[in-house]
Amino acid sequence: MTSPQSDTTAPNTRFVAGTIWMVAMRWAMRFVGFFSSIILARLLAPEDFGLVAMAMMVVALIDTLSSTGVDLALIRERDTERKLYNAAWTIQVIQGAIVAVVMLCAMPFIADYFGESKLYTILTILAGAYFFQGFKNIGIVAFRKELDFAREFRFSLYVKLLSFVVTVAGALLLRDYRAIVLGMVFKSIFELILSYTMHPFRPKFSTDGMKQIWGFSQWLLVSSVGGVINGKASQFIVGGSLGTTSLGYYYLAAEVGTMFVQEIVMPIRRALFPNLSLLQDDSQRFAESGIKILGVVTLLCLPVGVGLSIVAGDIVRVLFGQNWLNTVPILQWTALIGAVAGISMSLSLVLMVRNRVNLTAIKILAETAVLIPVLVWVGKSMDPVDVARAKLLVSVAFLPVMYWLVAYTLECSTARLFSTLWRPLLAAAGMYYLDMLLLTDLQINVFLSLFLHAAAGVFSYVASLYLLWLFSGRPDSSEQIIFSIAAKLVKG
């Protein structure tokens, strides 16, 4: 295996190109996935989505056993020997087998909790898919390690397009939940085949170097398990208390509510990790870069989450139809959850690169310990909207904890980090109240309504943010970066 040179100038010269490729990849895949969701929502019933959501909650939790970050461990290592790739692949295969076995053992309990016998068949099929997915070629990690984001883009897009074709074809033929399950199975198959087609590395079983890989991954495993429990707990409560139909509404609202923010944050994270890893030995540059990146993510996440909450009704009517209107009040809250989650993910990236994943794990476990009792208590109201509100409240309450942990890691003041938050937060609040004041209850065409909300939101947010930045004395901040780029684009 080859490794990139430890060129500390790489973040300045290659980060932009890498981010563009990651954004293109995520948006291309999300466009395909979103288009698929629209088609499926028109062809399938909310109960079908609810049934698959029940299975996916189990899969997501068990799948964290294989999400130990062996890929990130390889990327983080400066000089990666072939033995480490073999060790990482061996861990991946073992975890795939564990996931399959645990999934099969959990079937009776899950089917009994949700009262759905169909889960036996679904989980059996998915267990086989995850077992074979464990044999995926670990060599494709080199795409990101060597900053070859173009090949990473092609690999991910090919898998997404092929699974999209299978899923939609299955929906047209079967007209029920089996289409979604079929698409998931073929996605695993396509990933396995293409990983060996697109990269020449051929792994073999080896334990040499496994300790080195696992040393980084063990806390990432704890963090991943806690994160999945945290993310899926609300759906678990809704599904267990209210059944498949209500879970179908909640599942779609959660997917759409977090989707747009994730498509901003995730590509940035994927591009940033290998680049920031090159700055590990320069604490000052790392801290400065981390703070500005956090600011950029924050000023993008907040208006997207608030804006989506505002236009939730129009979005559902246009994309999913009248059958999904019960999703609207839930989406208004899950969109805000997505904004908070996006900021939290950008904070956790800093801790991950600095090898302080243990701090993220502890925070997530503490948050989950608070969230689950709150959701169980709120779930007694039999209203999924109350569940979404409660999740948002807990997420907001624990966000300052992440700021403090990152400030501690970067050896800077918490106030310095919070300076990246208050201006975007006030600008987003202004955007919300201006929209409520001028555009509430308009009796106009839904497409015109979407356009007016979007135009008013962009104008009010940008104007408010710019004025707040001016009144703050034009500090060297993320706003300066964004406004400088915008000025250059306007000048041509």
Disulfide bonds with the S-S distance in Angstrom:
none
